[in-house]
C-alpha cells in the first residue's frame, strides 16, 4: 500500500508539473501567483515545482516587470527556448524529413534524406535513424532531447509501435518502434522515448500544440500528398479509432465505380484528389509523371492540366463538405504537397464548399492552410512528443506507450 501511495503521489506531482508547462506554453509570461490561480494549486506548491522546472531546463525566468506597486514585483516565467528540444520525423513515400524544435515549436535544425534504391521497411528505417542522428549532431551537446516523434503514412497502433498498413509504401504490420529503437541503440539518442502516429494525426497535433493563436477545437487537419488522410482533434484529444485507422478519409468513396485507388477500391477520395488524380495527359499529349511537372504546366496555363487540377479541387470541396457535416469542426487546416499548387487547386475546393453551405443556408467552416508548410508533418511529430510527455494523465488506451530502448532491446 505504501508503494502504491508513493507511486500515486509521484504521478500527481508529474501531472501538476506538466500542467504548469502546458499553461505557460499557451500563456507565456505569467508569474508564480498567476500560475497558481490558473491551475488551481497553492502558491507554495507552484513555487516548489517552478524551481525544479527552471533547474531542469523546462522554464526560464525573465526580468521583473515594473508594475508601480510596492513590494516585490512578480517575475515572469517562460518556456526555456534552448535547453530542452524535441525531434520530429516524417516518413514519406520517397524520403524522410527530420526537424529539431524547441518546446514551443521553433525550428532549430532540419535534414532531408532520400531512401535510395531499396524501399524495404528496414532500409527506410535505417535512413530515418541516420537522419535523426545527423540532426542531433547539428545541435549543441549540452542540449537535451526529451522525445522523438515519428509521423507515418498509414494506420498506426501507437501502443504497440506498429504501422498497420501503408498502402503507398506496400508496408503491412511493421514494428517501426522496435526497429527504430534497435537502430538508435548505443547512439546519442539511446534511451530517448519514441512516439509514433499517423502523419495527418501528428500534423493536426502540430496545429494544436505549436500554433500561437487560440486553439480551434474540434480541429481537422487534411493532408494531401500521394496519399490523403486527416487528423481529428476533439476536446484536446486525438481521435485514433479502435485500430488506429480513424482519419483515413482518403478511402471514403466519393464516386461509385470511379478510378482505382491504391487500397484496391474504386472512387476513393485519394484517387480523385491526391497527386495521381492530376497525372493525366497535358494539352500536347505529354504524360505528367510528378507534381513538379503539374506545377510547371499550371504556370504555362496548360488547358488539360488546369482541368485536372480544377476537378481534383472540386472533389476536395465535396470531401470537406462531408467532413464538416460529420465533425462540425471549428477549423479545417489543409496541408501537404498538393496544397502548394495554390489557387488553381484550392479555389475550386472553397467555391464548392461555399456552394454546399449556401444551399443549406449555413456558414461554411473556417478553412486555412498549415502554417508549417513542407515541415508540417515533421514539426507535428515533434508536437506529438510534447503532447504525450506533457499529458501523463491521459488513459493508456488514448496515449499508447512510449517506447524506449530498454523496453524493446
C-alpha positions as CSV (number, residue, x, y, z in Angstrom):
1,X,0.0,0.0,0.0
2,X,2.8,2.4,0.8
3,X,4.4,1.8,-2.6
4,X,1.1,2.4,-4.3
5,X,0.6,5.6,-2.3
6,X,4.1,6.8,-3.2
7,X,3.5,6.0,-6.9
8,X,0.2,7.9,-6.8
9,X,1.9,10.9,-5.2
10,X,4.7,10.8,-7.8
11,X,2.2,10.7,-10.7
12,X,0.3,13.6,-9.2
13,X,3.5,15.6,-9.0
14,X,4.3,14.9,-12.6
15,X,0.7,15.8,-13.6
16,X,1.0,19.1,-11.8
17,X,4.4,19.9,-13.2
18,X,3.2,19.3,-16.8
19,X,0.1,21.4,-16.1
20,X,2.3,24.3,-15.4
21,X,4.4,23.7,-18.5
22,X,1.3,23.4,-20.7
23,X,-0.2,26.6,-19.3
24,X,3.0,28.6,-19.9
25,X,3.1,27.2,-23.4
26,X,-0.3,28.8,-24.1
27,X,0.1,31.8,-21.8
28,X,3.8,32.9,-21.6
29,X,4.9,35.5,-19.1
30,X,2.7,34.6,-16.1
31,X,4.1,34.9,-12.6
32,X,4.1,32.2,-10.0
33,X,1.0,33.7,-8.4
34,X,-0.8,33.9,-11.7
35,X,0.1,30.2,-12.4
36,X,-1.2,29.1,-9.0
37,X,-4.6,30.8,-9.7
38,X,-4.8,29.5,-13.3
39,X,-4.1,25.8,-12.5
40,X,-5.7,25.6,-9.0
41,X,-2.6,24.9,-7.0
42,X,-1.2,26.6,-3.9
43,X,1.4,29.3,-4.3
44,X,3.9,27.2,-2.2
45,X,3.4,24.2,-4.4
46,X,3.8,26.2,-7.6
47,X,7.0,27.8,-6.3
48,X,8.5,24.4,-5.5
49,X,7.6,22.9,-8.9
50,X,8.8,26.0,-10.8
51,X,12.1,25.9,-9.0
52,X,12.5,22.3,-10.2
53,X,11.4,23.1,-13.8
54,X,13.8,26.0,-14.0
55,X,16.7,23.9,-12.8
56,X,15.8,21.1,-15.3
57,X,15.5,23.4,-18.3
58,X,11.8,23.5,-18.9
59,X,11.3,27.1,-17.7
60,X,13.3,30.3,-17.6
61,X,12.7,33.4,-15.6
62,X,12.7,36.8,-17.3
63,X,13.4,40.3,-15.9
64,X,10.9,41.6,-13.4
65,X,8.1,43.7,-14.7
66,X,7.8,47.2,-13.3
67,X,4.2,47.5,-12.0
68,X,4.3,50.6,-9.8
69,X,3.2,48.6,-6.8
70,X,5.0,48.5,-3.6
71,X,6.8,45.3,-2.5
72,X,8.3,42.5,-4.6
73,X,7.5,42.6,-8.3
74,X,6.3,39.4,-10.0
75,X,8.8,37.6,-12.1
76,X,7.5,36.4,-15.5
77,X,8.1,32.8,-16.4
78,X,8.5,31.4,-20.0
79,X,9.3,28.1,-21.6
80,X,13.0,27.8,-22.0
81,X,13.7,28.1,-25.7
82,X,17.1,26.4,-25.8
83,X,17.9,23.7,-23.2
84,X,15.3,21.0,-23.9
85,X,14.5,20.1,-27.5
86,X,12.2,17.7,-29.5
87,X,12.9,15.7,-32.6
88,X,10.2,15.1,-35.2
89,X,10.3,13.0,-38.3
90,X,8.2,12.4,-41.4
91,X,8.5,9.1,-43.1
92,X,7.4,9.9,-46.6
93,X,6.9,7.9,-49.8
94,X,10.3,9.0,-51.3
95,X,12.3,10.3,-48.3
96,X,12.4,11.2,-44.7
97,X,12.4,14.7,-43.2
98,X,13.7,15.3,-39.7
99,X,13.5,18.5,-37.6
100,X,14.6,19.6,-34.2
101,X,12.3,22.1,-32.4
102,X,12.1,24.0,-29.2
103,X,9.4,23.1,-26.7
104,X,7.2,25.7,-28.4
105,X,7.8,24.6,-32.0
106,X,10.6,26.9,-33.2
107,X,12.8,25.2,-35.7
108,X,16.4,24.5,-34.6
109,X,17.7,22.1,-37.3
110,X,16.4,20.2,-40.3
111,X,17.6,17.4,-42.6
112,X,16.0,15.5,-45.6
113,X,17.3,12.1,-46.8
114,X,16.1,10.1,-49.8
115,X,15.7,6.3,-49.5
116,X,17.8,5.3,-52.5
117,X,17.2,2.0,-54.3
118,X,15.8,-0.1,-51.5
119,X,12.3,0.7,-50.2
120,X,12.1,-2.1,-47.7
121,X,10.9,-1.1,-44.3
122,X,14.2,-1.9,-42.7
123,X,16.2,0.1,-45.2
124,X,13.9,3.1,-44.9
125,X,14.0,3.0,-41.1
126,X,17.8,2.8,-41.3
127,X,17.7,6.0,-43.4
128,X,15.4,7.6,-40.7
129,X,17.8,6.7,-37.9
130,X,20.8,8.2,-39.8
131,X,18.8,11.4,-40.4
132,X,17.8,11.7,-36.8
133,X,21.4,11.3,-35.7
134,X,22.5,13.9,-38.3
135,X,20.1,16.4,-36.8
136,X,21.2,15.6,-33.3
137,X,24.8,16.3,-34.2
138,X,23.8,19.7,-35.5
139,X,22.7,20.7,-32.0
140,X,24.8,21.7,-29.0
141,X,25.9,18.7,-26.9
142,X,24.5,20.4,-23.8
143,X,21.0,20.4,-25.2
144,X,18.8,17.5,-24.2
145,X,16.4,15.7,-26.5
146,X,13.2,15.0,-24.5
147,X,11.4,12.8,-27.0
148,X,11.3,11.7,-30.7
149,X,8.0,11.7,-32.7
150,X,7.5,10.0,-36.0
151,X,4.7,10.6,-38.5
152,X,4.0,7.5,-40.7
153,X,1.9,7.3,-43.9
154,X,-0.8,4.9,-42.7
155,X,-2.7,3.5,-39.8
156,X,-0.7,3.1,-36.6
157,X,-1.1,1.1,-33.4
158,X,0.6,3.6,-31.1
159,X,0.5,1.4,-28.1
160,X,2.5,-1.3,-29.9
161,X,4.6,0.9,-32.1
162,X,3.3,-0.9,-35.2
163,X,2.5,0.6,-38.6
164,X,-0.6,-1.4,-39.5
165,X,-0.8,-0.6,-43.2
166,X,0.9,2.0,-45.5
167,X,-0.7,1.4,-49.0
168,X,1.6,3.7,-50.9
169,X,4.7,2.0,-49.5
170,X,3.3,-1.5,-49.5
171,X,4.2,-2.0,-45.9
172,X,1.9,-4.0,-43.5
173,X,2.3,-4.8,-39.8
174,X,5.8,-3.2,-39.5
175,X,7.1,-2.9,-35.9
176,X,8.6,0.6,-36.6
177,X,9.1,1.4,-32.9
178,X,11.2,-1.7,-32.2
179,X,13.2,-1.4,-35.5
180,X,14.0,2.3,-34.9
181,X,14.9,1.7,-31.3
182,X,17.3,-1.0,-32.4
183,X,19.0,1.3,-34.9
184,X,19.4,4.1,-32.3
185,X,20.9,1.7,-29.7
186,X,24.4,2.8,-28.5
187,X,24.0,6.2,-30.2
188,X,23.5,9.8,-28.9
189,X,19.7,9.1,-29.0
190,X,19.8,5.9,-26.9
191,X,17.0,5.8,-24.4
192,X,15.1,8.8,-25.7
193,X,11.3,8.0,-25.7
194,X,9.8,7.3,-29.2
195,X,6.3,8.2,-30.1
196,X,4.7,7.0,-33.4
197,X,1.4,8.1,-35.1
198,X,-0.2,8.6,-38.5
199,X,1.2,11.6,-40.5
200,X,-2.0,13.6,-40.6
201,X,-2.6,13.0,-36.9
202,X,0.7,14.4,-36.0
203,X,0.3,17.4,-38.3
204,X,-3.0,18.1,-36.5
205,X,-1.2,18.0,-33.2
206,X,1.3,20.5,-34.6
207,X,-1.5,22.9,-35.2
208,X,-2.8,22.3,-31.7
209,X,0.4,22.4,-29.7
210,X,2.6,24.9,-31.6
211,X,0.1,27.4,-33.1
212,X,0.3,30.7,-31.1
213,X,-3.2,31.6,-32.0
214,X,-6.0,30.3,-29.8
215,X,-6.6,26.6,-30.4
216,X,-9.6,25.7,-32.6
217,X,-11.4,22.7,-31.2
218,X,-12.7,20.5,-32.9
219,X,-9.9,20.7,-35.4
220,X,-9.5,18.8,-38.7
221,X,-6.2,18.6,-40.5
222,X,-6.4,17.2,-44.1
223,X,-3.1,16.1,-45.6
224,X,-3.0,15.8,-49.4
225,X,0.1,14.2,-50.9
226,X,0.4,10.9,-52.9
227,X,-2.0,9.7,-50.2
228,X,-4.8,11.6,-48.4
229,X,-5.6,11.4,-44.7
230,X,-7.0,13.5,-41.9
231,X,-6.1,14.2,-38.2
232,X,-9.1,14.8,-35.9
233,X,-8.8,16.5,-32.6
234,X,-11.9,16.8,-30.3
235,X,-11.7,18.1,-26.8
236,X,-7.9,18.3,-26.8
237,X,-7.8,14.6,-27.6
238,X,-6.5,12.9,-30.8
239,X,-9.1,10.6,-32.3
240,X,-7.3,7.5,-33.4
241,X,-10.1,4.8,-33.5
242,X,-10.0,1.3,-32.2
243,X,-7.3,0.1,-34.7
244,X,-5.6,3.4,-35.4
245,X,-7.5,3.9,-38.7
246,X,-9.5,7.0,-37.7
247,X,-9.0,9.8,-40.1
248,X,-8.2,7.6,-43.2
249,X,-10.6,9.9,-45.1
250,X,-8.7,9.3,-48.4
251,X,-10.5,6.0,-48.6
252,X,-14.0,7.4,-48.2
253,X,-15.8,6.6,-51.5
254,X,-16.8,9.8,-53.4
255,X,-17.7,8.2,-56.7
256,X,-19.3,4.9,-57.5
257,X,-17.2,2.9,-60.0
258,X,-14.6,5.7,-60.0
259,X,-10.9,5.4,-60.6
260,X,-9.0,2.6,-58.9
261,X,-7.4,3.6,-55.6
262,X,-4.1,2.3,-54.0
263,X,-6.2,0.4,-51.4
264,X,-7.9,-1.6,-54.2
265,X,-11.3,0.1,-54.1
266,X,-12.8,2.4,-56.7
267,X,-13.8,6.0,-56.4
268,X,-11.9,6.8,-53.2
269,X,-11.2,10.4,-52.3
270,X,-7.5,9.7,-52.7
271,X,-7.9,8.6,-56.3
272,X,-9.9,11.7,-57.1
273,X,-8.0,14.4,-55.1
274,X,-4.4,13.3,-54.4
275,X,-1.4,13.5,-56.7
276,X,-2.3,10.7,-59.1
277,X,-5.6,12.4,-59.9
278,X,-3.6,15.1,-61.7
279,X,-1.1,12.9,-63.5
280,X,-3.1,12.6,-66.8
281,X,-2.0,14.0,-70.1
282,X,-1.3,17.6,-70.9
283,X,-2.6,19.5,-73.9
284,X,0.4,18.5,-76.0
285,X,-0.2,14.8,-75.2
286,X,2.7,14.6,-72.7
287,X,2.1,12.3,-69.8
288,X,2.8,14.1,-66.5
289,X,4.8,12.0,-64.0
290,X,5.2,14.2,-60.9
291,X,3.6,17.0,-59.0
292,X,6.5,19.2,-60.1
293,X,5.5,18.7,-63.7
294,X,1.9,19.5,-62.9
295,X,3.1,22.7,-61.3
296,X,5.2,23.6,-64.4
297,X,2.2,23.0,-66.7
298,X,0.0,25.2,-64.5
299,X,2.5,28.0,-64.9
300,X,2.2,27.5,-68.7
301,X,-1.6,27.5,-68.3
302,X,-1.9,24.1,-70.0
303,X,-5.7,23.5,-70.5
304,X,-5.7,19.8,-69.7
305,X,-3.6,20.3,-66.6
306,X,-5.9,23.1,-65.4
307,X,-8.9,20.9,-66.0
308,X,-7.4,18.0,-64.0
309,X,-6.4,20.3,-61.1
310,X,-9.8,22.0,-61.1
311,X,-11.5,18.6,-60.9
312,X,-9.4,17.5,-58.0
313,X,-10.1,20.8,-56.2
314,X,-13.9,20.4,-56.7
315,X,-13.7,16.8,-55.3
316,X,-11.7,18.2,-52.3
317,X,-14.7,20.6,-51.8
318,X,-17.0,17.6,-51.7
319,X,-14.8,15.8,-49.2
320,X,-14.6,18.9,-47.0
321,X,-18.4,19.2,-47.1
322,X,-18.7,15.6,-45.9
323,X,-16.1,16.1,-43.2
324,X,-17.7,19.3,-42.0
325,X,-21.1,17.6,-41.8
326,X,-19.6,14.6,-39.9
327,X,-17.4,16.5,-37.4
328,X,-18.8,20.1,-37.3
329,X,-15.2,21.5,-36.8
330,X,-14.3,25.0,-35.7
331,X,-11.4,24.9,-38.2
332,X,-10.2,22.8,-41.1
333,X,-6.4,23.0,-41.9
334,X,-5.1,21.9,-45.3
335,X,-1.6,20.7,-45.7
336,X,0.6,18.5,-47.9
337,X,2.5,18.9,-51.2
338,X,-0.7,19.2,-53.3
339,X,-1.9,22.2,-51.4
340,X,1.2,24.0,-52.6
341,X,-0.4,24.2,-56.1
342,X,-2.3,27.1,-54.6
343,X,-5.3,28.9,-56.1
344,X,-5.9,26.6,-59.2
345,X,-6.5,23.7,-56.7
346,X,-7.8,25.4,-53.6
347,X,-10.2,27.9,-55.1
348,X,-12.5,25.3,-56.7
349,X,-12.5,23.4,-53.3
350,X,-13.5,26.6,-51.4
351,X,-16.1,27.5,-54.0
352,X,-17.7,24.0,-53.9
353,X,-17.7,24.1,-50.1
354,X,-19.4,27.5,-50.1
355,X,-22.0,26.3,-52.6
356,X,-23.0,23.5,-50.3
357,X,-23.1,25.8,-47.3
358,X,-25.2,28.3,-49.2
359,X,-27.7,25.7,-50.3
360,X,-28.2,24.7,-46.7
361,X,-28.3,28.4,-45.6
362,X,-25.3,27.7,-43.3
363,X,-21.9,29.5,-42.9
364,X,-19.1,27.5,-44.4
365,X,-16.5,26.1,-41.9
366,X,-13.2,28.0,-41.4
367,X,-10.5,26.7,-43.8
368,X,-6.8,27.7,-43.8
369,X,-3.5,26.2,-44.9
370,X,-0.9,24.9,-42.4
371,X,1.5,27.5,-41.0
372,X,4.4,24.9,-41.2
373,X,4.4,24.3,-44.9
374,X,6.6,21.4,-46.0
375,X,7.6,20.8,-42.4
376,X,4.1,20.3,-41.2
377,X,4.3,16.5,-40.5
378,X,7.9,16.6,-39.1
379,X,7.1,19.6,-36.8
380,X,3.8,17.8,-35.9
381,X,5.7,14.7,-35.0
382,X,7.8,16.8,-32.6
383,X,4.5,18.1,-31.2
384,X,3.3,14.5,-30.7
385,X,6.3,14.0,-28.4
386,X,5.4,17.1,-26.4
387,X,1.7,16.2,-26.4
388,X,2.4,12.8,-24.9
389,X,5.1,13.9,-22.4
390,X,3.0,16.8,-21.0
391,X,-0.2,14.8,-20.6
392,X,0.7,11.9,-18.3
393,X,-2.9,11.6,-17.0
394,X,-4.3,10.6,-20.4
395,X,-5.7,7.0,-20.2
396,X,-3.4,4.3,-21.7
397,X,-5.9,3.4,-24.5
398,X,-5.7,7.0,-25.7
399,X,-2.0,7.7,-25.2
400,X,-0.4,4.4,-26.2
401,X,3.0,3.6,-24.7
402,X,6.3,5.5,-25.2
403,X,8.9,3.0,-26.5
404,X,12.4,3.2,-25.0
405,X,15.4,1.2,-26.0
406,X,15.4,-0.7,-22.7
407,X,11.8,-2.0,-23.4
408,X,12.5,-3.0,-27.0
409,X,16.0,-4.3,-26.8
